[in-house]
Amino acid sequence: MGTGIFEQNLKAMEKWYPGFAAMLREKKELKDTTEVFTEQSWDGELIFRIQQGERRLYLGGKRNAKKPVEMWLERLGALPKYAPVFLFGAGSGAYLKALAGSTGKEVNIVVYEPSIRIFLHLLHEVDLSEEIEGRPIAFIVEEINAEEFEPVMNKVVVFENLVFFKEEIHPNYKEWFAGELTEKIKLLQRNIEKILMNENTGRRFSAYLANNILSNMKYVCEGYHTKGLMQAIPTDAPAILVSAGPSLNKNVHELKKAKNKAFIVAVDTAIKPLIRAGIKPDVFLTIDARKPFALVDIEGAETIPVIAPTCACAAIIENQKGKKIFYNDGYGIPFHIYSMNGKVLPDVSSGGSVACSAFSMLYKMGFRTIILVGQDLAYSDNKSHADGTFQEKMPEENTKNMIKVKGNYVDEVPTRRDFRVFLEWFNMYIKGAKEHRDIRVINATEGGAFIEGTELWALKDIIAETCQKEVCFSEKIEQMESAFSEEERKKAVEYLHTIPAEYEEIRKNAKLLEKAYRNMKKVSAGSKGKRELQKILKRIKKLTNQCRRREAYQLVDMTMVPAEYIIRSEYFLENENTEENIKEIAREGILYTEILQECAELLKKIAEEKLLPIA
């Protein structure tokens, strides 16, 4: 083992936790009997193999160890400041190094290692000094400081950052350390449960999404959707998709030449720079439920028609005086409004960003030429967005340690992990689009990342070549016909008026569910108790189905995201129905049904406020 590496790691630890480093140096006798061996994966990465007697296991892929780490990081996505991330198992350090290298120093990383031998082997074999010295990573290791898990947990997990909480288990640790992991994960779940119960607003933090959907339903009843837009807009002219990348500042003024010669579609974040440049796009897209209204709060923007999913920010939708054009985003209430009238609310593919959705929409509309502007998907001039979007003058950022991707006009450009995910979506979608029909995609961003399948042009040149035909797109949009007749619209409104009563029925059933769980709590072990338990479980299943079968329940389920941390009954049901487990299921169920009642009551009030005034 590498003593030099070990000392280097401990020296880095001393900056933050000198007592912990001292305990590691002084530890001599170990109860842990796990044997740890270092190997190399087929793709050249260092991996650990652990062994106890005849039993052995690789902590990572023996053939491919690098790609799973990259995929894991992409799944995690961008983590905001102060997000708590619990990594159960350190393994060979690959996941830890990747996490530390791709997140801000304010992200709270806690590493729990159930095997001191694995942890010591890691410190001897892998240089973690840079990652350790750069930020206060909390290490909790059995036989060293396991008692610190709960105090550390209480410090880093609070209500304000709970929505960003991540719980990640290192590959193959479940198979070897199930008992130790279950104990610590239960502690975490109980702590989260306590936070949610102490903070009444904790059960409401997802209600904004339901509020958006219910608020937007009166506009859904107007019957305008993206397929109707496709029928109204001629597609022999080009479409220009304007995003808010930093390169937009270079050529935004050129878009004046394309007005009424190309169908100009903007993302919401690009609205302010466009309006200030004297350009009014034909439509704009907004998709985020929490998009700041300030991004579109500029005189003149309110008259632009808006395209959105039904969960989009209600304040933005409400503000728009132009047509409100919707597409299906998977929610039951708007879907039912269309299906009850024998119609379909069309959908739009989503790649995670508003620009991805806009591109998918333009492709589905049938445009043969789509021109991308401001689609940097990278940092240009060390800026993330165009000036005039989030700030009048966007700040320059340090891009030295960012991911590098191929640039349009330089070899490499720095980008964020989420931008790269969007870039890969564009690469994939354009490839698929070209396989299905003849489509030309022009990248006139004049900066940023290279998008596969695109032609690079200066915006002024591609406008001169393709924007030949005069079309008043605003008139075409104004002349769009509603999908609903007046009779169908009234039918939809009548349905919306029934939704508050649906939430009241859900609340009543939840109260009965609570009673059933309280009865379960009284059940004792033994044959008589088992028969009684089966009757109670049958009733619970029936009442649960009565709640879930209603279209309105989807918004309750969505609003109750925190309850996912609370009710984990499937875990207990896999075990023997001991009296202890039965009482635990009952306790969790009571907690769940109390929250269910509160959420149903909350959504009933929102539905009454938003839906009953609709005439």
FENJO-V970941 format. One record per pair of residues at least 12 apart in sequence whose C-alpha atoms are under 7 Angstrom apart, sorted by the first residue. I is the first residue (numbers start at 0). GAP is how many residues later the second one is. D is the distance in whole Angstrom. If there is no record, write none. Layout:
i=I gap=GAP d=D
i=I gap=GAP d=D
This chain:
i=0 gap=123 d=6
i=0 gap=124 d=6
i=1 gap=122 d=5
i=1 gap=123 d=6
i=2 gap=121 d=6
i=4 gap=118 d=7
i=4 gap=119 d=6
i=4 gap=120 d=7
i=4 gap=121 d=7
i=4 gap=122 d=6
i=5 gap=117 d=5
i=5 gap=118 d=4
i=7 gap=121 d=6
i=8 gap=114 d=6
i=8 gap=118 d=7
i=8 gap=119 d=6
i=8 gap=120 d=5
i=11 gap=117 d=5
i=11 gap=120 d=6
i=11 gap=121 d=5
i=12 gap=119 d=6
i=12 gap=120 d=7
i=14 gap=118 d=7
i=15 gap=120 d=6
i=22 gap=121 d=7
i=31 gap=83 d=7
i=31 gap=84 d=7
i=31 gap=85 d=7
i=32 gap=19 d=7
i=33 gap=16 d=6
i=33 gap=17 d=6
i=33 gap=18 d=6
i=33 gap=83 d=6
i=34 gap=15 d=5
i=34 gap=16 d=5
i=34 gap=17 d=6
i=35 gap=12 d=7
i=35 gap=13 d=6
i=35 gap=14 d=5
i=35 gap=15 d=7
i=35 gap=82 d=6
i=35 gap=85 d=7
i=36 gap=12 d=5
i=36 gap=13 d=6
i=40 gap=20 d=7
i=40 gap=21 d=5
i=40 gap=22 d=5
i=40 gap=23 d=6
i=40 gap=24 d=6
i=41 gap=20 d=6
i=41 gap=21 d=5
i=41 gap=22 d=6
i=42 gap=20 d=6
i=42 gap=21 d=6
i=42 gap=22 d=7
i=44 gap=20 d=6
i=44 gap=21 d=7
i=46 gap=12 d=7
i=46 gap=13 d=6
i=46 gap=45 d=6
i=47 gap=43 d=7
i=47 gap=44 d=6
i=58 gap=32 d=6
i=58 gap=112 d=6
i=58 gap=113 d=6
i=59 gap=111 d=6
i=68 gap=26 d=6
i=73 gap=343 d=7
i=76 gap=340 d=7
i=76 gap=341 d=6
i=77 gap=339 d=7
i=77 gap=340 d=6
i=78 gap=24 d=7
i=80 gap=23 d=7
i=80 gap=25 d=5
i=80 gap=26 d=5
i=81 gap=24 d=5
i=81 gap=25 d=4
i=81 gap=26 d=6
i=81 gap=79 d=7
i=82 gap=24 d=5
i=82 gap=25 d=6
i=82 gap=78 d=6
i=82 gap=81 d=5
i=82 gap=82 d=6
i=83 gap=23 d=6
i=83 gap=24 d=5
i=83 gap=25 d=6
i=83 gap=72 d=6
i=83 gap=73 d=6
i=83 gap=80 d=7
i=83 gap=81 d=5
i=83 gap=82 d=6
i=84 gap=23 d=6
i=84 gap=24 d=5
i=84 gap=25 d=6
i=84 gap=80 d=6
i=84 gap=81 d=5
i=84 gap=82 d=6
i=85 gap=23 d=6
i=85 gap=24 d=5
i=85 gap=25 d=6
i=85 gap=80 d=6
i=85 gap=81 d=5
i=85 gap=82 d=6
i=86 gap=23 d=6
i=86 gap=24 d=5
i=86 gap=25 d=6
i=86 gap=80 d=6
i=86 gap=81 d=5
i=86 gap=82 d=6
i=86 gap=83 d=7
i=87 gap=23 d=6
i=87 gap=24 d=5
i=87 gap=25 d=6
i=87 gap=80 d=6
i=87 gap=81 d=5
i=87 gap=82 d=6
i=88 gap=22 d=7
i=88 gap=23 d=6
i=88 gap=24 d=5
i=88 gap=25 d=7
i=88 gap=80 d=6
i=88 gap=81 d=5
i=88 gap=84 d=7
i=89 gap=21 d=7
i=89 gap=23 d=6
i=89 gap=80 d=7
i=90 gap=27 d=7
i=91 gap=30 d=6
i=92 gap=29 d=7
i=96 gap=34 d=7
i=99 gap=31 d=6
i=104 gap=30 d=6
i=107 gap=48 d=7
i=108 gap=28 d=5
i=108 gap=29 d=6
i=109 gap=27 d=6
i=109 gap=28 d=5
i=109 gap=29 d=6
i=110 gap=27 d=6
i=110 gap=28 d=5
i=110 gap=29 d=6
i=111 gap=27 d=6
i=111 gap=28 d=5
i=111 gap=29 d=6
i=112 gap=27 d=6
i=112 gap=28 d=5
i=112 gap=29 d=7
i=113 gap=27 d=6
i=113 gap=28 d=5
i=113 gap=66 d=6
i=114 gap=26 d=7
i=114 gap=27 d=6
i=115 gap=25 d=6
i=115 gap=26 d=6
i=115 gap=27 d=7
i=158 gap=36 d=6
i=188 gap=376 d=6
i=188 gap=377 d=7
i=191 gap=373 d=7
i=192 gap=372 d=7
i=192 gap=373 d=6
i=202 gap=357 d=6
i=202 gap=359 d=7
i=203 gap=355 d=7
i=205 gap=353 d=5
i=205 gap=355 d=7
i=206 gap=352 d=5
i=208 gap=80 d=6
i=208 gap=102 d=6
i=209 gap=345 d=6
i=209 gap=349 d=7
i=210 gap=395 d=7
i=211 gap=99 d=5
i=211 gap=100 d=6
i=211 gap=101 d=6
i=211 gap=102 d=5
i=212 gap=97 d=6
i=212 gap=98 d=5
i=213 gap=393 d=6
i=213 gap=396 d=6
i=214 gap=99 d=6
i=214 gap=395 d=5
i=215 gap=94 d=6
i=215 gap=98 d=6
i=216 gap=117 d=7
i=217 gap=396 d=7
i=218 gap=105 d=7
i=219 gap=106 d=7
i=220 gap=268 d=6
i=220 gap=271 d=7
i=221 gap=260 d=7
i=222 gap=259 d=5
i=222 gap=260 d=5
i=222 gap=261 d=5
i=223 gap=100 d=7
i=223 gap=101 d=5
i=223 gap=102 d=6
i=223 gap=258 d=5
i=223 gap=259 d=6
i=224 gap=100 d=5
i=224 gap=101 d=5
i=224 gap=102 d=6
i=224 gap=120 d=7
i=225 gap=99 d=6
i=225 gap=100 d=6
i=225 gap=101 d=6
i=225 gap=120 d=7
i=226 gap=119 d=6
i=227 gap=252 d=7
i=228 gap=248 d=7
i=228 gap=251 d=7
i=229 gap=135 d=5
i=231 gap=244 d=6
i=231 gap=245 d=6
i=231 gap=248 d=6
i=232 gap=240 d=7
i=232 gap=243 d=6
i=234 gap=131 d=6
i=234 gap=132 d=5
i=235 gap=131 d=7
i=236 gap=24 d=7
i=236 gap=25 d=6
i=236 gap=230 d=7
i=236 gap=232 d=7
i=237 gap=24 d=5
i=237 gap=25 d=6
i=237 gap=129 d=7
i=237 gap=131 d=5
i=237 gap=132 d=6
i=237 gap=228 d=7
i=237 gap=229 d=7
i=238 gap=23 d=5
i=238 gap=24 d=5
i=238 gap=25 d=6
i=238 gap=128 d=7
i=238 gap=130 d=6
i=238 gap=131 d=5
i=238 gap=132 d=6
i=239 gap=22 d=6
i=239 gap=23 d=6
i=239 gap=24 d=5
i=239 gap=25 d=6
i=239 gap=130 d=6
i=239 gap=131 d=5
i=239 gap=132 d=6
i=240 gap=23 d=6
i=240 gap=24 d=5
i=240 gap=25 d=6
i=240 gap=130 d=6
i=240 gap=131 d=5
i=240 gap=132 d=6
i=241 gap=23 d=6
i=241 gap=24 d=5
i=241 gap=25 d=6
i=241 gap=28 d=7
i=241 gap=130 d=6
i=241 gap=131 d=5
i=241 gap=132 d=6
i=242 gap=23 d=6
i=242 gap=24 d=5
i=242 gap=27 d=6
i=242 gap=112 d=7
i=242 gap=130 d=6
i=242 gap=131 d=5
i=242 gap=132 d=5
i=243 gap=25 d=6
i=243 gap=26 d=5
i=243 gap=130 d=5
i=243 gap=131 d=7
i=243 gap=141 d=6
i=243 gap=142 d=6
i=244 gap=129 d=4
i=244 gap=130 d=5
i=244 gap=131 d=5
i=244 gap=132 d=7
i=244 gap=139 d=7
i=244 gap=140 d=5
i=244 gap=141 d=5
i=245 gap=128 d=7
i=245 gap=130 d=7
i=245 gap=134 d=6
i=245 gap=137 d=6
i=245 gap=138 d=6
i=245 gap=139 d=4
i=245 gap=140 d=4
i=245 gap=141 d=7
i=246 gap=127 d=5
i=246 gap=129 d=7
i=246 gap=133 d=7
i=246 gap=139 d=7
i=246 gap=198 d=6
i=246 gap=199 d=6
i=246 gap=200 d=6
i=247 gap=125 d=7
i=247 gap=126 d=4
i=247 gap=138 d=6
i=247 gap=197 d=7
i=248 gap=137 d=6
i=248 gap=138 d=7
i=250 gap=208 d=7
i=251 gap=22 d=7
i=252 gap=24 d=6
i=253 gap=205 d=7
i=253 gap=206 d=6
i=255 gap=23 d=6
i=257 gap=205 d=6
i=257 gap=209 d=6
i=259 gap=210 d=6
i=259 gap=211 d=5
i=259 gap=212 d=5
i=259 gap=213 d=6
i=260 gap=206 d=5
i=260 gap=207 d=6
i=260 gap=208 d=6
i=260 gap=209 d=5
i=260 gap=210 d=6
i=261 gap=205 d=6
i=262 gap=19 d=6
i=262 gap=210 d=7
i=263 gap=17 d=5
i=263 gap=18 d=5
i=263 gap=19 d=7
i=264 gap=16 d=6
i=264 gap=17 d=6
i=264 gap=18 d=5
i=264 gap=19 d=5
i=265 gap=15 d=6
i=265 gap=17 d=7
i=265 gap=18 d=5
i=265 gap=19 d=6
i=266 gap=17 d=5
i=266 gap=18 d=5
i=266 gap=19 d=6
i=266 gap=87 d=6
i=266 gap=88 d=6
i=267 gap=16 d=6
i=267 gap=17 d=6
i=267 gap=18 d=5
i=267 gap=28 d=7
i=268 gap=26 d=6
i=268 gap=120 d=6
i=269 gap=119 d=7
i=270 gap=25 d=6
i=271 gap=23 d=7
i=271 gap=24 d=6
i=271 gap=26 d=7
i=271 gap=116 d=6
i=271 gap=117 d=6
i=272 gap=115 d=6
i=272 gap=116 d=7
i=281 gap=22 d=7
i=281 gap=191 d=7
i=281 gap=192 d=6
i=282 gap=21 d=6
i=282 gap=22 d=5
i=282 gap=23 d=6
i=283 gap=21 d=7
i=283 gap=22 d=5
i=283 gap=23 d=6
i=284 gap=21 d=6
i=284 gap=22 d=5
i=284 gap=23 d=6
i=284 gap=69 d=7
i=284 gap=73 d=7
i=285 gap=21 d=7
i=285 gap=22 d=5
i=285 gap=26 d=7
i=285 gap=68 d=6
i=286 gap=21 d=6
i=286 gap=22 d=6
i=286 gap=25 d=5
i=286 gap=67 d=6
i=287 gap=24 d=5
i=287 gap=25 d=6
i=288 gap=22 d=6
i=288 gap=23 d=4
i=288 gap=24 d=4
i=289 gap=23 d=6
i=290 gap=22 d=6
i=292 gap=22 d=7
i=292 gap=23 d=6
i=294 gap=94 d=6
i=294 gap=95 d=7
i=301 gap=17 d=6
i=301 gap=18 d=5
i=301 gap=19 d=6
i=302 gap=17 d=6
i=302 gap=18 d=5
i=302 gap=19 d=5
i=303 gap=16 d=7
i=303 gap=18 d=5
i=304 gap=15 d=7
i=304 gap=17 d=4
i=304 gap=18 d=5
i=304 gap=19 d=6
i=305 gap=17 d=6
i=305 gap=18 d=5
i=305 gap=19 d=6
i=306 gap=17 d=6
i=306 gap=18 d=5
i=306 gap=19 d=6
i=307 gap=17 d=6
i=307 gap=18 d=5
i=307 gap=19 d=6
i=308 gap=17 d=5
i=308 gap=18 d=5
i=308 gap=19 d=6
i=308 gap=20 d=6
i=309 gap=16 d=6
i=309 gap=19 d=7
i=326 gap=18 d=6
i=326 gap=19 d=5
i=326 gap=20 d=5
i=326 gap=21 d=7
i=327 gap=17 d=5
i=327 gap=18 d=6
i=327 gap=19 d=5
i=328 gap=18 d=7
i=331 gap=219 d=5
i=331 gap=222 d=7
i=332 gap=218 d=6
i=332 gap=219 d=7
i=336 gap=155 d=5
i=340 gap=147 d=6
i=347 gap=12 d=6
i=347 gap=13 d=6
i=350 gap=71 d=6
i=350 gap=74 d=6
i=351 gap=70 d=7
i=352 gap=69 d=7
i=367 gap=70 d=7
i=367 gap=71 d=5
i=367 gap=72 d=6
i=368 gap=70 d=6
i=368 gap=71 d=5
i=368 gap=72 d=6
i=369 gap=70 d=6
i=369 gap=71 d=5
i=369 gap=72 d=6
i=370 gap=70 d=6
i=370 gap=71 d=5
i=370 gap=72 d=6
i=370 gap=73 d=7
i=371 gap=70 d=6
i=371 gap=71 d=5
i=371 gap=72 d=6
i=371 gap=73 d=6
i=372 gap=70 d=7
i=372 gap=71 d=5
i=372 gap=72 d=4
i=373 gap=71 d=5
i=374 gap=70 d=6
i=375 gap=69 d=6
i=375 gap=71 d=6
i=375 gap=72 d=4
i=375 gap=73 d=6
i=376 gap=38 d=7
i=376 gap=42 d=5
i=376 gap=43 d=7
i=376 gap=46 d=6
i=376 gap=71 d=6
i=376 gap=72 d=6
i=377 gap=35 d=7
i=377 gap=36 d=6
i=377 gap=37 d=4
i=377 gap=38 d=7
i=377 gap=41 d=6
i=377 gap=70 d=5
i=377 gap=71 d=6
i=378 gap=34 d=7
i=378 gap=35 d=6
i=378 gap=36 d=6
i=378 gap=69 d=7
i=379 gap=67 d=7
i=379 gap=68 d=6
i=381 gap=14 d=5
i=381 gap=15 d=5
i=381 gap=16 d=7
i=381 gap=17 d=6
i=382 gap=12 d=6
i=382 gap=13 d=5
i=382 gap=14 d=6
i=398 gap=15 d=6
i=401 gap=12 d=6
i=401 gap=13 d=6
i=401 gap=14 d=6
i=402 gap=12 d=5
i=402 gap=13 d=6
i=404 gap=44 d=7
i=405 gap=43 d=6
i=405 gap=44 d=6
i=406 gap=41 d=6
i=406 gap=42 d=4
i=406 gap=43 d=5
i=407 gap=39 d=6
i=407 gap=40 d=6
i=407 gap=41 d=5
i=407 gap=42 d=5
i=408 gap=38 d=6
i=412 gap=35 d=7
i=412 gap=36 d=6
i=422 gap=28 d=7
i=425 gap=25 d=7
i=426 gap=24 d=6
i=426 gap=25 d=5
i=429 gap=23 d=6
i=430 gap=22 d=7
i=440 gap=13 d=5
i=440 gap=14 d=6
i=441 gap=12 d=5
i=441 gap=13 d=5
i=441 gap=14 d=6
i=441 gap=15 d=7
i=442 gap=12 d=6
i=442 gap=13 d=5
i=442 gap=14 d=6
i=443 gap=12 d=6
i=443 gap=13 d=5
i=443 gap=14 d=5
i=443 gap=15 d=5
i=445 gap=12 d=6
i=492 gap=121 d=7
i=495 gap=115 d=6
i=496 gap=114 d=6
i=496 gap=115 d=6
i=498 gap=53 d=7
i=498 gap=108 d=7
i=499 gap=104 d=5
i=499 gap=107 d=6
i=499 gap=108 d=6
i=501 gap=50 d=7
i=502 gap=49 d=7
i=502 gap=97 d=5
i=502 gap=98 d=7
i=502 gap=100 d=7
i=502 gap=101 d=5
i=503 gap=96 d=7
i=503 gap=97 d=7
i=503 gap=100 d=7
i=505 gap=41 d=5
i=505 gap=94 d=6
i=506 gap=90 d=5
i=506 gap=93 d=5
i=506 gap=94 d=7
i=508 gap=34 d=6
i=508 gap=38 d=7
i=509 gap=83 d=6
i=509 gap=86 d=6
i=509 gap=87 d=6
i=510 gap=82 d=7
i=510 gap=86 d=7
i=512 gap=27 d=6
i=512 gap=30 d=6
i=512 gap=80 d=6
i=513 gap=76 d=5
i=513 gap=79 d=5
i=515 gap=20 d=6
i=515 gap=24 d=7
i=516 gap=69 d=5
i=516 gap=72 d=6
i=516 gap=73 d=6
i=517 gap=68 d=6
i=517 gap=72 d=7
i=519 gap=13 d=7
i=519 gap=16 d=7
i=519 gap=66 d=6
i=520 gap=61 d=7
i=520 gap=62 d=5
i=520 gap=65 d=5
i=523 gap=55 d=6
i=524 gap=53 d=7
i=524 gap=54 d=5
i=555 gap=43 d=6
i=555 gap=44 d=6
i=562 gap=29 d=6
i=565 gap=22 d=7
i=565 gap=26 d=7
i=566 gap=21 d=5
i=566 gap=22 d=7
i=566 gap=25 d=6
i=568 gap=16 d=6
i=571 gap=13 d=7
